Amino acid sequence: LTIAHPDFVEKVRNLDPGSVVIAEDADKLIGKRSDGNAVMSTLLNATNGIASTDTKFFISTNLPSLGSVDEAILRRGRLFKVITFRKLTAEEANRVRVDIGKDPIDLTPYGDSFSLADAINLTEGEAVTKAASIGFI
């Protein structure tokens, strides 16, 4: 079910208690209306009052900062928590690798900051992505 579906608002409002909705890579969904986001009002209507229920709506995005997010979704009562994921240092990235059973690698050629995906999946000689990440609960 996409946000453009005519029954989206009704479906979200009538979810079973304890339901979890995940909107991943939702840059266009939560971007500013002033930047042309035509679906933010649908999201706001669908989730109006959801914060007082036990339904969880998780949104993740790769927008560069909270300044890129529509202010309406950030208002008190509309969200429980904003989680900003920082990049890992080379030492932290290698610690993650060891924790999941991978060998540490020389990360010096790749700079000094790494996403969790970089830490887990990077192999020597591969380029590192530079996207920032923000998550909402």
N, C-alpha and C positions, 0 to 999 in steps of 0.2 A: 504494500500500500504506500503510495507516494503522497507527499503533501499536496500535490496538485489534484489528487482524487477528490471528487465531490463529497465523499463520505468520510474524509480524513478526520475532521473535527469531531463528528459523532462517534467514530470508532475509538479515538483517543479518550474521549470523555466517558465511554462505556466499557473501558477495559476492566477485566476482572481485578478484584483487590489483589495487591501484591505483584501486579504486572510490572515488567521492565521493558522500556522502549529505548533503543539505542540508535542515535543518529550519528554516524561516523563520517568524518571529513565533511562536515556540514558548513563549509565556508559560505556558500551562497544562502543557506538557510538563516544564519544569524548575522550576516553582514548588515551594515547600516541601510535603512530604508532610503536615506538621503543619497546613497550611492546606487540606487536603482533596485534594491531588494524588494521584489513584489510579493514575496511569500511570508515575510515576517508577521504580518497581521493574521494570517492563517495559523501560524505557529502559536501566536499569543492567544488567539481564540481557543485553540485546541487545548492549550495547557492552562487556561484560566482556572484557578482553584486547585490545580493538581498538586501544588505544594502542600496542601492540607490533607492529602490522601496518602495511602501507603503505596501508590504507584510511583515508580521511579522513572525519570526521563533523563537519560545521559546523552550529552552532546559533546562531540569532540571536533576540533577544528585545527587547521594549520594557519589560521590568520596570524599575522605577525605580532599583534598586541591586543589588549582589551579595548584600545581606542578604535579598533576596526570592527568591534561588535556593536550592534544596535543597542542603544541605552535602555530601551524598554525591557529587554530580556534580563538586564542587570539590576533592575529595581528590586528593592526589598520585598519579599513575599513571592517573587517569581522564581527565585533559585535558592538552592540550599547552600551551594558552595562553588567557588571558582578555584580550579587547581591549575597552576601554571607549572609546566614541566621544564626544568632547566636542563641544559646540556650537561653531560658528564665530563669530568676530567679524564685524561688518558689513564690515570691510575684507577679511577672508579670504573671506567669501561673495561679494563682488564680484570678487575675484581669480579664484575658481572660475568665475564667470559668464564673465569675459573669456577664461579658459583654454579654455572649451568653445565660444567664439564668440558668446556673448550679450553684450548691452550691460549695463554696470553700471546699477543703479537706486538711487534714494534709499531706503535702508533705515531711516532715522531713525524713521519712524512705527511700525515693527515691533519696536522694542526693540533689544537689543544682543547677542542670541545666536540662531543659526540652525542648523538641521540641514542636512546636505548636500542633502537633498531640497528644503528651503526655498530654498537658494542656487540650485539649478538651476531650480526650477519656479516660484518666486514671481514674481508680476507685481504692479505697483503697485496698491494698493487691495485686496489679498487678505490674509486672516488667516494668521498663522503658527502652526504646530502647536508644542506644548510637550513632546512625548514625549521621554524619554531613551532611549538605546539602549546595549545591551551585546552583545558578540559573543564567541563561544567558538570556539576552534580546537583 
